[in-house]
Each structure stands twice: as structure tokens, then as C-alpha cells.
């Protein structure tokens, strides 16, 4: 993955887990983020670091993105035990995705995912200590929505479009529509 130039949506999806602190204990937020658009495509907030949260996020990805679009996509993560588990990696392969992991001791190779974690915590206040897990769950859902739909990114130019800052969901939808139009068969007008 380290030598892969990301040029389109659904080429690489970064996966990572971060923790959210509450007075009732931690919530573990598993995220899947498109590397090109920076849109958070799936997430799950679980009470433990067990495999379930990561699997739930993967199920949500499969439910929100057509299977044909996931085929050949690179699933990139660190070497957390959840992502290395046989069950998880089999599910990734069942979706037709390629598995890529950071090299041992090379945490910067998952910097794209870590950056999103930092934005959610700093800009959307997920670094706060929430009074309850329910309050944290509400804050997570709101933060991801606002991140995807309201926060513009400066690094999302699209060829042939005016240079401006796109929101991740907007950029993703635009690129998806362009891809669909390009893949549609051409019709010939009859005379």
C-alpha cells in the first residue's frame, strides 16, 4: 500500500480503531474511511476491543457500497489483532477486497486513518470524557455526519471542476456519478 498512488474513490479504504472515553468506560470506534474522498464509509462503536466492532463496521460497508465497487479495493489497516484475525481477513476477502497492512513498527503507514481519528477528536470534540456511553454514541453519530457532510477538505480537487473545497460526502457522490456515467453504454441516435 505504501507505494500506491490513490487516484479514485474506493481504491483504498483505511480502517482503524480509536477509543472514546466515558465515565462508564471506553467505547471503541472502528472506522472505514475512503482514502481519496476522506468520507467515512462505515463505523461501529462497541464496548470492547473484541472483533465484533470491526466486523460490524465491515458489514455496514458491505451494506452501503455495492459489491461490484468493493471488488479489488484495497483494505488497509494497522496490524491490530482484530484486522489480523482469520475471521476478519476472510470476510475482507469474501468482499473481493485486497488486504494491505502497515509494516511492523511503521505506524506512519496508517497515517490516513490516524488523521481522521484526530480530526474527529479535536474538531468534533470526541476527545471529551462523556458522562455515559449513550451520550458518546450520540456524539459519535453526530460527529461523523458533520464530518462527512459539513466539513470541507482542501485536498479534494476534481479535474474539470472549479477548484474549491469539497465535503467528503459531496466529493464521493460526484466521483461516483462520474464513474457511473463513464461506465454507462453509449447510445447511438437514430436518423
N, C-alpha and C positions, 0 to 999 in steps of 0.2 A: 504494500500500500504506500510505502514511503516514496516510491518513485512514480506514483500515479498522479497525473495531472487531471484534476476534476474539472470537466468542461460542461457537464449537463446534470440535470436533476436525476435522481435515482441511479446514479452511477456508483456513489459511495454513501452509505448511511453509517454515521458514528453512533456507537452505543456506549453508555456509561451509567454508573450508579453514583448518586450523591446522597448525602443524608440531610434530613430536615429535623431540627431539634424541637421537641415539645416537652412540656412539664410531665407528660405521661410516658416519655421515652422517645426514641428516634423513629422516624419514618424514612424508609429507603426508597428514593425516587430513581427508577430506571427509565432512561430516556433513549429514544432513537431519533437522530437528527440528520436530515438530508444535508450532505456536505456542501452542495452547490447553492441551494436556496437558503440554507440555515433554518428551514422550517422544522419544528419538532413534529415528527410524523406520528409518534406513538409514545406513550408513557404508562407507567404503573407506579403507584405509591403503596408500598407494602410495609407491614410491621416488622419484618425481619429481612436479613440479607440472604435468606434461602433462595433457591432457584425460582420459586413461584412468581415473584415480581418481574423478573426478566422474561420468563415465559409468557406472562400475561401481556407485557409490552409487545412481544413478538406476535402474539395472537391479534392484538389491536392493529399492528402494522398490516398483517395479512388481511384483516377485515376492511382496512381503509384504502389500500392500494391494490389495484387489480394484479392478479398473479403474474400475468404476462409481463408487467412492468418491473416486477421484482427479479425476474429471471436474469441471471448474470450480474446483478447488482452486488457490489462488494459490501459485506457486513464487517465493519472494522470496530474493534474494541481493544481494551487492555487485556491482560491475562488473568483477570479476576476468575475465581474458581467457578462462578456461575457460567461465564462465557466459555470456559474450557470444558464444562461438563459434557458427557456423551449425549445426554438427552437434549440439551440446548443446541449443541452443534448439529445434531441430526435434524432438529426442527428447522434450523437455518438452511441446511442442505435440501430439505424437503420443499422449501420455498424456492429453490433454484438459485439461491444466493451463494456467492463465494465467500469463504471465511478468510479474514485478514486480522492479525493481532499484532500489537506493538511488540517489539523485541524485548527480551528480558532486560530490565534496567533502563529502558528508553521511554520514559513516561511522556516525553515531548511528542512522541509519535501519535499520541491520542489528544493532542492539544486542541483540536477542533471541538471535541466533546467537552473537555475541561473548560474551554472558553464559554460554552453555552451554560454550563453549571454556574460559572462565576457571574455571568450576566443575570441569570435568574435570581441568584442570591443577592447580589449588590443592587441591581436596578429595580428588582421587583420584590425586595425585602424578604426573600426566602431564607436569609441568614438569621432572621429573628428567632427568638425562642417563643413558640406558640403555646398558649395555655392548654390546648387539648389537641389530640390527633385530628379530630373533626375540623377544628379551626385551621389546622395546617392543610388538610385535604382541600378545603375551600380555597385557601390562599394559593395552593399549587395549581388548581384548575384555572383560577383567575389569572395567575401569572403566565401560564402557558398560552392562554387565549390572547392576553395583551401582548405578549412577546411575538406571537405569530401574526397577529392582525393589526397591531398598532405601532410597533417599534420598527422604524425604517433602518436598513443597513446601508452603509456607504459603499460596500464592496459588492454590489449586485448589479453591474451594468449588463444590459442585453443589447447585442448587436442589432442595429436597425431601429432602435428605440431611443427616444430622448434620454440623455444622461440624467438620471435622478436617483434618489434613494428609494428602493422598493422595500416593502414589508415582506417578510419571508413567505407568508401565505399567498400574497399577491404575485410575487415573483414565481413561486412554484406553479400557480394556476396559469400564469401567462406562458411559461415554458411548456407546461403540459398541453395547453391548447395549440401551441405552435407545433409541437411534436405530433399531435393528433392530426392536424391539418396536413402536415408533410407526409404522414403515413396513409392518408386517405387516397383512394384511387382517383385519378384524373378522369373527368367526364369529357366526352367529345360532343360539341354542339352539332346537331343535325342541320343540314341545309335544305 
